[in-house]
Amino acid sequence: MPVPILKTTIIGKRPLWCIAINKQVCGLILLTFLALSCFSQTIGNWTFNNTLTGTGGTYNTVSNADFSGAIPTKVFHGSVEYYGENGWPSGAINTSSYLEFSISPNAGYQLDLSSVIVRIRRSTTGASGSGPTSWSLRSSIDGYAADLSINSLTSSASNYTVTLGSGFLNVYTTVTFRLYGYNVNISGGGGLNRLVLDNISIQGASQVLPLTLTGIQALRGNDKNIAVKWQVNNVHEGSVFNVERSVNGTDFTTINRFTERASKAAGSYSYEDNQSPGDAQVVFYRIKVNEPTGWTYFSWLVKVNNKAIKQGLIHYASIEGQSLLTSLQVPEKGSYSVSVLSMNGAVLQKRTLDLETGVHTVALPLNAVSHGTYVVRLTGNSLLSSKQFVW
């Protein structure tokens, strides 16, 4: 995925963001990351004041908070608390007995969750209190497998803060939490097996989902006509798309500009360049996007030979983040396959694409592939081209 930058500088024919970052800059980035928690605010809250409905943030919603079906009795207490009675196990956690609540980002937004704060207690009934003496919080992030926190319970309501890890950053879908009570102890004198909720809040921040350029193609029609096409996810109203052209891959000129008038989860765009310089051996194109937020994004470069395409080949194969970025030239419209192979010929990944005549930039994820030397291969319509790369 292209990295958002504020300004482009070319040094030694390379964009500045390709150059190694020194220790001071890395330290600044780390400090900035650590400071993110300072901007956390309440984006989900449940008071249990005669209601199970929670309050979400500006850019997210929350579910009702309630006990599972394994807890038979559920009662508001004094209009300010809510308890579940019976069904809590005397021993280890019973994964069917819990209180559940969820948080979801609005369309076009992501969540960075930093902590969950619960104010809970066990019952004050009996000689010395009754109900679960231990509690655990788990989440849907890992299928409720690991404890985010384990703590003890008393008959006095207390606040417990559960700090969430990096797995709760950049959340694009619903996250559900389950609070389990267990290790029940019932004291004499009429003790009751109750887990009592006073308040739950989720701390974090909501952000607009970053724009993602997912593809760019340059398709030659004739000597003077080249169709530039590109695809984008998370397009925001007011985003300005600039089609840029270059004859050397370094110095670009804007040849078209337009503004998106509506927010979209995904968008496909195209521009016909009818003034492609006929005296240049190759022509380069890229898309520059200026977002209303102030971010500027650049697509990958796509190169077009200034002659009719007569052969298929792989222009380049490079690594960007966790993906292989490869530029494919195909001489005719048809179905093609792009594969990643080990050095002994084993196919590790394969993607089939319907491509038009022209040059296409394609990204293939490599996060499931161990580091080493590999080959990317393009096949289809009697075409075979390959290029070695190091991951």
Residue pairs with C-beta under 8 A, 6 or more apart in sequence:
1 212
1 213
1 320
1 321
1 323
1 363
2 212
2 213
2 297
2 298
2 299
2 300
3 17
4 210
4 211
4 295
4 296
4 297
5 17
5 296
5 297
5 298
6 294
6 295
6 296
7 296
8 15
8 16
8 296
8 298
9 15
9 16
10 16
10 250
11 19
13 249
13 250
15 298
21 29
36 112
36 114
36 205
37 114
39 205
40 112
40 114
40 115
40 203
40 204
40 205
41 57
41 203
41 204
41 205
42 57
42 201
42 202
42 203
43 56
43 57
43 60
43 103
43 111
43 113
43 202
43 203
43 204
43 205
43 206
44 54
44 55
44 56
44 57
44 60
44 62
44 101
44 103
44 200
44 201
44 202
45 54
45 55
45 62
45 199
45 200
45 201
45 202
46 52
46 53
46 54
46 55
46 62
46 65
46 101
46 197
46 199
46 200
46 201
47 80
47 199
48 65
48 76
48 80
48 81
48 82
48 197
48 198
48 199
49 79
49 80
50 76
50 79
52 64
52 65
52 66
52 82
53 64
54 62
54 63
54 64
54 65
54 101
54 200
55 62
56 62
56 103
57 206
58 206
59 105
59 106
59 109
59 206
59 207
59 208
60 103
60 104
60 105
60 106
60 109
60 111
60 206
61 103
61 104
61 106
62 101
62 102
62 103
62 104
62 202
63 100
63 101
63 102
63 103
63 104
63 176
64 101
65 99
65 100
65 101
65 197
65 200
66 74
66 99
66 100
67 74
67 84
67 87
67 98
67 99
67 100
68 96
68 97
68 98
68 99
68 100
69 96
70 87
70 94
70 96
70 97
70 98
71 84
71 85
71 86
71 87
71 88
71 97
72 85
72 86
72 87
73 84
73 85
73 86
74 82
74 83
74 84
74 85
75 82
75 83
75 85
76 82
77 83
77 196
80 198
81 157
81 196
81 197
81 198
82 196
82 197
83 123
83 194
83 195
83 196
83 197
84 99
84 181
84 194
84 195
85 192
85 193
85 194
86 193
87 94
87 97
87 193
88 94
88 97
88 131
88 132
88 181
88 182
88 184
88 193
88 195
89 97
89 182
89 183
89 184
90 183
90 184
90 185
91 182
91 183
92 182
92 183
93 136
93 180
93 182
94 180
94 182
95 144
95 180
97 180
97 181
97 182
98 178
98 179
98 180
98 181
99 178
99 179
99 195
99 197
100 176
100 177
100 178
100 179
101 176
101 177
101 179
101 200
102 140
102 174
102 175
102 176
102 177
103 111
103 113
103 174
103 175
103 202
104 173
104 174
104 175
105 111
105 171
105 172
105 173
105 206
106 206
107 265
108 208
108 209
108 234
108 236
108 263
108 265
109 206
109 207
109 208
109 209
110 170
110 171
110 172
110 206
110 207
110 208
110 209
111 168
111 171
111 172
111 175
111 204
111 205
111 206
111 207
112 168
112 169
112 170
112 171
112 204
112 205
112 206
112 207
113 164
113 168
113 169
113 171
113 175
113 202
113 203
113 204
114 163
114 164
114 168
114 203
114 204
114 205
115 161
115 162
115 163
115 164
115 202
115 203
115 204
116 137
116 148
116 161
116 162
116 164
116 177
116 200
116 201
116 202
116 203
117 159
117 160
117 161
117 162
117 199
117 200
117 201
117 202
117 203
118 137
118 159
118 160
118 162
118 179
118 197
118 199
118 200
119 157
119 158
119 159
119 160
119 197
119 198
119 199
119 200
120 135
120 153
120 157
120 158
120 160
120 179
120 195
120 196
120 197
120 198
121 153
121 154
121 155
121 156
121 157
121 158
121 196
121 198
122 129
122 130
122 131
122 132
122 133
122 153
122 154
122 155
122 181
122 194
122 195
122 196
123 129
123 130
123 131
123 155
123 191
123 192
123 193
123 194
123 196
124 155
125 189
125 190
125 191
125 192
125 194
126 186
126 187
126 188
126 189
126 190
126 191
126 192
127 187
127 188
127 189
127 191
128 155
128 187
129 154
129 155
129 187
129 191
130 184
130 185
130 186
130 187
130 191
130 192
130 193
130 194
131 153
131 181
131 184
131 185
131 186
131 191
131 192
131 193
131 194
131 195
131 196
132 153
132 181
132 182
132 183
132 184
132 193
132 195
133 152
133 153
133 183
133 184
133 185
134 150
134 151
134 152
134 153
134 181
134 182
134 183
135 150
135 151
135 152
135 153
135 160
135 179
135 180
135 181
135 182
135 195
136 147
136 148
136 149
136 150
136 179
136 180
136 182
137 147
137 148
137 149
137 162
137 177
137 178
137 179
137 180
138 144
138 145
138 146
138 147
138 148
138 177
138 178
138 180
139 148
139 168
139 175
139 176
139 177
139 178
140 174
140 175
140 176
140 177
141 167
141 168
141 175
142 167
144 178
148 162
148 164
149 160
149 162
151 160
153 181
153 195
157 196
157 198
168 175
168 204
172 209
181 195
184 193
186 192
186 193
208 234
208 236
208 293
209 234
210 234
210 295
211 232
211 233
211 234
211 235
211 236
211 239
211 289
211 291
211 295
211 297
212 232
212 233
212 234
213 230
213 231
213 232
213 287
213 289
213 297
213 299
213 300
214 231
214 232
214 233
214 363
215 230
215 231
215 360
215 361
215 362
215 363
216 228
216 229
216 230
216 231
216 285
216 286
216 287
216 299
216 300
216 302
216 360
216 361
217 227
217 228
217 229
217 230
217 302
217 355
217 356
217 358
217 359
217 360
217 361
218 226
218 227
218 228
218 229
218 283
218 285
218 302
218 303
218 304
218 358
218 359
219 226
219 227
219 228
219 229
219 356
219 357
219 358
219 359
220 226
220 227
220 304
220 305
220 308
220 309
220 357
220 358
221 227
221 272
223 276
223 278
223 306
224 274
224 275
224 276
224 278
225 272
225 273
225 274
225 276
226 272
226 273
226 276
226 283
226 285
226 304
227 270
227 271
227 272
227 273
227 358
228 243
228 270
228 271
228 272
228 273
228 285
228 287
228 302
229 268
229 269
229 270
230 268
230 269
230 270
230 287
230 299
231 266
231 267
231 268
231 269
232 266
232 267
232 268
232 269
232 289
233 265
233 266
234 265
234 266
235 260
235 263
235 264
235 265
235 266
235 267
236 260
236 263
236 291
236 292
236 293
237 260
237 261
237 262
237 263
237 292
238 259
238 260
238 291
238 292
239 259
239 260
239 289
239 290
239 291
239 292
240 257
240 258
240 259
240 260
240 289
240 290
241 257
241 258
241 259
241 260
241 269
241 287
241 288
241 289
242 254
242 256
242 257
242 287
242 288
242 289
242 290
243 254
243 255
243 256
243 257
243 271
243 273
243 285
243 287
244 252
244 253
244 254
244 255
244 285
244 286
244 287
244 288
245 252
245 253
245 255
245 273
245 276
245 283
245 284
245 285
246 252
246 253
246 283
246 284
246 285
246 286
247 277
247 280
247 282
247 283
247 284
248 284
249 284
249 301
249 303
252 284
252 286
254 288
255 271
255 273
255 275
256 271
256 273
260 267
273 285
276 283
276 304
276 306
277 283
277 306
278 306
279 306
280 306
281 305
281 306
282 303
282 304
282 305
282 306
283 303
283 304
283 306
284 301
284 302
284 303
284 304
285 301
285 302
285 304
286 298
286 299
286 300
286 301
286 302
287 298
287 299
288 296
288 297
288 298
288 299
289 296
289 297
289 298
289 299
290 296
291 297
299 361
300 320
300 325
300 327
300 361
301 327
301 361
302 327
302 359
302 360
302 361
303 315
303 327
303 359
304 358
304 359
305 329
309 329
309 330
309 331
309 357
309 358
309 359
310 331
311 329
311 331
311 383
312 328
312 329
312 330
312 331
312 336
312 378
312 380
312 381
312 383
312 385
313 329
313 378
313 385
314 326
314 327
314 328
314 329
314 376
314 378
314 385
314 386
314 387
315 326
315 327
315 328
315 329
315 359
316 325
316 326
316 327
316 387
317 324
317 325
317 326
317 376
317 387
317 388
317 389
318 324
318 325
318 326
318 389
319 325
319 366
319 389
319 390
319 391
320 363
322 365
322 366
322 367
323 363
323 364
323 365
323 366
324 340
324 363
324 364
324 365
324 366
324 376
324 389
324 391
325 361
325 362
325 363
326 338
326 361
326 362
326 363
326 364
326 376
326 387
327 359
327 360
327 361
327 362
328 336
328 338
328 355
328 359
328 360
328 361
328 362
328 378
329 358
329 359
329 360
330 336
330 355
330 356
330 357
330 358
330 360
330 378
330 380
330 381
330 383
331 357
331 381
331 383
332 357
332 381
333 355
333 356
333 357
334 354
334 355
334 380
334 381
335 352
335 353
335 354
335 355
335 380
335 381
336 352
336 353
336 354
336 355
336 378
336 379
336 380
336 381
336 383
337 350
337 351
337 352
337 353
337 378
337 379
337 380
338 350
338 351
338 353
338 362
338 364
338 376
338 377
338 378
339 347
339 348
339 349
339 350
339 351
339 376
339 377
339 379
340 347
340 348
340 349
340 350
340 364
340 366
340 369
340 374
340 375
340 376
340 377
341 347
341 348
341 374
341 375
341 376
341 377
342 348
342 372
342 374
342 375
343 372
343 373
343 374
343 375
348 369
348 374
349 364
349 368
349 369
351 362
351 364
353 360
353 362
364 376
366 391
369 391
371 391
372 390
372 391
373 388
373 389
373 390
373 391
374 388
374 389
374 390
374 391
375 386
375 387
375 388
375 389
376 386
376 387
376 389
377 384
377 385
377 386
378 384
378 385
378 386
